[in-house]
């Protein structure tokens, strides 16, 4: 049983304390609401949250205990390392199954709150990390409740608020301090009130709103449950701070955009994967195997998911069928039709991308098997996506799918009135094959249509369609639009008796009772519509099938005259007044005065007859005379015979006339039937021809579809090849259209332009470049105009050289549709060329100097030597270049003093002068040398080098 006051569940995690304080400082102490706080607490430490929050509010703040009844104007906090639920307004606290790890206490409590309070549940998500609370808000919205989410820009940690907002589960997005005012503004719609008959004004306002909604969108919500409709209309009124439904009805007329917002609000688009997991387990284990048995090779297993919302349920059934086909290969194919009224929900379902929240509803194995993990969530794999066809359909008025094996309509009919539910069940039976299965939610049933379905699983509401044609007749009777019949009903005020005594009305009733004859009101065929007075003396139920026709109910003697009088009044408008007819009553004949008068009805198109019966007093006995008077019995018998003879003559004449008229009508009807039969035969032949044409078109479509499928696979393969090619060539590529807008780019292009995936569709001029100026963009525009390729070298990041090429973008039809920018790394080539040039220049300089010179690297290997060095010391280049200085000339240069000076020069990056060295060179003789050294850095190789020059002393 729901509480008589609102219960507000509030969830928070990191940064939640600050949000709690802002919330309760702005909250009054007499709100009439109860607040249940579910923060993420450390399981190993006692919580001080109750003491801290008590300073922010005058309401009692207590730590929740098991079986604690919730009271208004109280605040309850979940204890550490506990899980909490609510049932019948009483908190249920239990030890947590796991102390740490993947725990979602906010989701658990919100779901129990939705189940306990239904459309009066209120859920709030404040600051926190992760996504706990989002699925709980979904359950509250599904139950028709209200959800508030903290503005992520004001939250210390925006993970939980952002997750709830991105999933679309936020009724309002507010700061923490504004939430109490929003709750108080809408509290009138949550408080339980005494059930009273609806006021005519409010009922009239609701009809105006729904009529305007129907005229603007074409969808009729008049047979949706008024509680659900009213709750959502009140929610929209609260958004605009409106209290009067009439004012909101005028607001809809003046603001067409609000009509579509209200339409979205009335739609039920909350669902999830494998909702009611036990029901899907029963479907897989008990229902599907039987449905799939003994199917031919070319069989198509057809499923319809009505009211699929955002597609999770349709994909769940597709996953079950795919798993079953993998476990036991079957020869047939599967086609699932998923329909909904909401075009946005259908578009979302077609995309097949769902947030990371689905990890809580799907096992890791199913996530890995049937989904592709992406940055924004999970994408349904192609093999599952191709099993489902999504379409926009109004199940209430659009034709249903037919020849179905399985029809799943869960949690849709609970929002419809009983009258509409009774009309949908025969439609579902009509759509299913004999033996097909209907799947409903645990809260729904087939009602009184037990002759159409046989129960399979009463707990999870699986029903098997029984072979009968009743549903076909029902569908034909109602057509394909199940709008309510236009029955004129008297206002409620006219049906109620006046509390004051009315003498005129009472007098009229007494006069009618004692002086007006017994009468009946019939239509022109004699069917009784209204009875006044005691007509049992003149009419009685005819034996056999029950009938209200007065001619069949007339007692013996009245029937023929009554038939003639009704015929005269119906066809000629002639009234029959005071016609005396003998009628048998209790074994004797009595005279009855019959009157038949045309009676104008309230509707001029509806003609009525007033038939009245009245007894005729017997005539007094005749006086005696001279002549012998006949006995009274004889006179009576003579009169009776004369009257009977006249009556028989009239009846015979009327019968002959009726027979002639009937013969003419039958001839005319026979001719019409023959004409209709010929038309039907012609139509049947046309239908046969159309069927053959449709079969031919269907075969062509199947062929074209197969070709398109093959081309799609080829295109997918080509796209995969192109992606791998562009990822591996390590060439930056940017594709631009004619307006210099980015079409696509490769990863290496980000070295020149700071591009992100979201930049596709933006002008290249908006992106910052690593190259100074906009020469590339100007050159691209010139190439687009002149179609002459452009090429240049770019120097970026001080040590990187790129070769930039700009060429026209040509389509397969040789149409210029933009330009292509490519950037190839040529750093190694530039460095090699520069090195070669530098070496050639150095060698030229060195060779031009007469003094012997050496160029050494950082490990004292000889990089180059002058020609004078080779001549003076009689060495060959192959024995010098690339060798260490200490190893040439039989280690003659390996002198301790020289080694120390060279090492010091490399360490200090300095040089030395005047190092004297006397050496005896083989084949040359004694030489006295004066050595000078200089340290420098190569401009191309960026390596430390030493220039060692030698002066030969005399």
Secondary structure, DSSP 8 states (H G I E B T S, - for coil): ---SS-EEEEEE-TTHHHHHHHHHHTS-S--S-EEEEEE---TTS---HHHHHHTT-SSEEEE--TTEE--TTEEEE--TTEEEEEETTEEEEEE-S-SSSS--HHHHHHHHHHHHHGGG-EEEE-S-SSSTTHHHHHHHHHTT-EEEEE-GGGSSS-HHHHHHHHTT--SEEE-HHHHHHHHHHTGGGTS--------HHHHHHHHHHHHHHHHHHS---TTB-HHHHHHHHHHHHHHTT---HHHHHHHHHH-HHHHHHHHHHHS-----TTSSHHHHHHIIIIIHHHHHTT--TT-EEEEEEET-TTSHHHHHHHHHHHHHHHHS--SSEEEEEEEES-HHHHHHHHHTEE-GGGGGTS-HHHHHHHEEE-SSSEEE-HHHHTTEEEEE--TTTS----SEEEEE--SSGGGB-HHHHHHHHHHHHHHEEEEEEEE--TT---TT-TTTEEEEETTTTEEEE-S-SHHHHHHHHHTT-----------HHHHS--SS--HHHHHHHHHHHHHS-EEEEE-TT-BEEEEES--TTTB---SSS---BHHHHB-TTTHHHHHHHHHHHHHT---EEEEEEEEEETTEEEEEEEEEEEEE-SSTT-EEEEEEEEE----------SS----HHHHHHHHHHHHHHHHHHHHHHHHHHHHHHHHHHHHHHHHHHHHHHHHHHHHHHHHHHHHHHHHHHHHHHHHHHHHHHHHHHHHHHHHHHHHHHHHHS--EEEEE-TTSBEEEE-GGGGGTB---GGGTTSBGGGS-BSSSSSHHHHHHHHHHHH---EEEEEEETTTEEEEEEEEEEE-TT--EEEEEEEEEE-HHHHHHHHHHHHHHHHHHHHHH-SS-EEEE-TT-BEEEE-HHHHHHHT--GGGTTTSBGGGSTTTTT--HHHHHHHHHHHHHT--EEEEEEEEEETTTEEEEEEEEEEEEE-TTT--EEEEEEEEEE-
